[in-house]
Amino acid sequence: GRGRGGSGEAGEAGGAAAARTAADAAAPLHRLEYAAQLEQKQHFVEKALRRLPREMQVAARSDTQRERWRMPWLSQERLNQRHGLPCPVAPVLPAAATHGYRNKCEFTIGRDEDGSVAVGFTLGTVRERKHVVGRADGVPTVSAEMLAAARRAQAVLAESPLPPYDKVSHEGFWRAMLARQSFAHADGPPELLLCVAVQAAGLPEEQVASELARLREAFVAPLDPPVRLSLAVRRGAPPGEYKHAGEPAEAEGVETVLGREYIEETLLGLSFRISPDAFFQVNTLGAES
């Protein structure tokens, strides 16, 4: 899955998929104390900034470019003063909430190590010729509402005659589920927008329609914790996901099948309508602090 609570590619070189959990894949720092997590993030930022001066020198391939791009903050004297940093770096601010805070999660649909349908995060990588998915339960950055939706979808898909998509064989129907949630709602339960991606090309439209209707019907029933739920279906690969050259072409698009096409979120006193593909800060409370 993408939209993780931390960076890092899922899958350890040469290691079995079972050696990792969904929490390790989605939030790689979760085993550290929170103060240590902040230190690690500070280190990641400073490491990236220390690469910047050399990369700019490489990008400037002529003396003319180097002269035009010369900036005081990239001088060797300034870099030496800041231990290789091109600018001062403020400390990483602690989050207002450290659990269940993400307002966007992108769940992969696949099979776990036992072969059962799972809605969660990828453990094995395509490079390792593995497409193993760990269930989202236990991932600290995912809200209780999103976890309830993932479990509901998982139960429905486990009964489907159409298999989950496999990123190694490039076969299967159920691909992914995007979840977007409002946190700064004025009253009542939060809004939750789900967008399920499917690979329908080559399948009878009657069968596709029947399975999508069954999915919709499952989400008409209330979730626990309660939410104001909307459901959409995307045909084709989710945005940003690699599309294999051998995949059959199909008409892509997003269709709302339950509720409305967006959720509403409030940030710094401003109201935003957020659709499945909209860009928005994934930590509402963190953005306001």
C-alpha positions, 0 to 999 in steps of 0.5 A: 500500500501507499500513503504510509505513515513513514517512508521506506520500501516494503520488503527486506532484501532476501527476507521472507515476507512473513518477517515483516508486518503491515505496521513495519511496511506502513510506519517503519519507525513505529517500534522506536520511542516517539522521541527517537522517531523525531531524531530519526526524522531530523536525521533524514531531513539533514541527510537530504539537505547535505546532498543538495550542494553536490547535486547542484554542482553536478547539475551545473555542467558548465562554468557559466551555469555554475557562475549563474547558479552561485548562491552564498548559502552554497559557499564552502565557507557557509557549508563548513560552518553548518557541518555541511548543511546549506541552511539552518534546520529547525527541530522536527515538531512533535505531532499533535496526535501520534496514532490514527491521525492520517486522513488518507490511506491507500490500501493494497488488495491482495493475499496474505502469507496464508493465501487469504484475501487481505486489505492492507499494505504490501510486504513482499516486493514485485522485485522479489517476485512476491506480492504478499499483503499484510492486514492493516490491523495494528498499523498505528497511523490508520484510524479506527474508522479506516480499519473498520472499512478495511475489515468490511471490504476484506470480508466482502472480497473474501466471498467474491468469485473474482480474485484480488489483483496480483502485481507479479502475474498482473492478473486479478480484479480487486486492486486497491482501496483509497480511504479519505477521512475528515477529522475537523468535522463540526458535529456528528461522525466523521466523513469517510470516502472510499474509492475501490480500484478494479481491473475489469477489462476482459470480464463480462460487464454483468459480472462486474456490475454484480460484484460492485453492487454487492460491495455497495450493499455491504457498505450501506450497513453502518460501520463501527465506529460510525461514519458518514460514508461515501463509496466510489469505484475506479476502473484501472490502476490507481494514480501513481501506481505502475501500469504494466505494459501487458495490462488490457486497456480499459476506459478509466474513471471514477464513479460514485456509487454511494454518498457523494463525490467528496468529503469536507475538511476544515483546516485553519478555519477554511473548508475544503472539498476533498475528492479521491485524487485531490492533493491535501495534507495527510495530517490535519492536526499536524498542519494546524500546529 
